[in-house]
Amino acid sequence: MNFNLSATMQTITALLIAVGFKVVGAIVIWIVGRWLISLALRMVDSALRRQKIDPTLIRYINSALAALLNIVLVIGILGFFGVETTSFAALIAAAGVAIGMAWSGLLANFAGGVFLVILQPFKVGDFVTVAGITGTVEEIGLFATTLNTPDNVRTLVGNGKVFGDTIQNFSANPYRRVELTAQLAHGVDPQAAVALLKPALAQVPNVLAAPAPDVEIITFNLAGPVLAVRPYCNNAHYWQVYFDSNRLIRDTFANAGFPVPEQHYALRGPEELRLAKTA
């Protein structure tokens, strides 16, 4: 067998040139593709901002769109090299299903975050209770919501749990009610106590005039009547009104000379019990 070195070199050279052109073409496709993806993302971002869509939702859309377009670009480059992209796309889909099953909790948090951004049950700065945690919203992230609790503990709650549980937004309405009680002694006239407290509560800083504070009998116990004391205020002033109103109750009753509430019990001897049964 004769070995033709010249023909072999020509074949190798032609192959290298073809491969080189393929590589150069792939690099050009990658550069142009990345530029087009960046352009498309900027256009989408600009269009969404003109529509005044929430910035968090814009980041969601841009991230998802960027991932999708980059996958399409990679598949296109593989097709340029002659790789069977149909089977490759099927492999990616199968991998996506497997990853989705493994990361179901993470994806649930991502989906919960999308709904939180779209429906907006609360926003950054609101005072809320979500998934049993109460605090001020610091951030609504892709996968978790960050709260600062009243005792200044930063707490992260998965968005899936946030959206799937009860949400209480204390900042959504212009005012909220402060819940307090005032214990009276048996000898105190409840109406006199109410007449003293109502005008005094109106003088507490940041208590709203409308609706006016509520002061009514709510229940009775062994010590005497119990008043429900309910001033209204803006959420930002809740604790100030709470503590000031408690001090006001104590000072008002002390200045009026009301006796200290005491529990009363009746002790009966055997003779009293016998007489009560025969009566």
Secondary structure as GFF3:
##gff-version 3
##sequence-region A 1 279
A	DSSP	alpha_helix	5	50	.	.	.	ID=ss1
A	DSSP	alpha_helix	55	80	.	.	.	ID=ss2
A	DSSP	alpha_helix	85	102	.	.	.	ID=ss3
A	DSSP	alpha_helix	104	119	.	.	.	ID=ss4
A	DSSP	beta_strand	127	130	.	.	.	ID=ss5
A	DSSP	beta_strand	133	140	.	.	.	ID=ss6
A	DSSP	beta_strand	144	148	.	.	.	ID=ss7
A	DSSP	beta_strand	154	158	.	.	.	ID=ss8
A	DSSP	alpha_helix	159	164	.	.	.	ID=ss9
A	DSSP	beta_strand	167	169	.	.	.	ID=ss10
A	DSSP	beta_strand	176	177	.	.	.	ID=ss11
A	DSSP	beta_strand	180	183	.	.	.	ID=ss12
A	DSSP	alpha_helix	190	201	.	.	.	ID=ss13
A	DSSP	beta_strand	214	221	.	.	.	ID=ss14
A	DSSP	beta_strand	224	230	.	.	.	ID=ss15
A	DSSP	beta_strand	232	233	.	.	.	ID=ss16
A	DSSP	three_ten_helix	235	237	.	.	.	ID=ss17
A	DSSP	alpha_helix	238	255	.	.	.	ID=ss18
A	DSSP	alpha_helix	270	278	.	.	.	ID=ss19
###
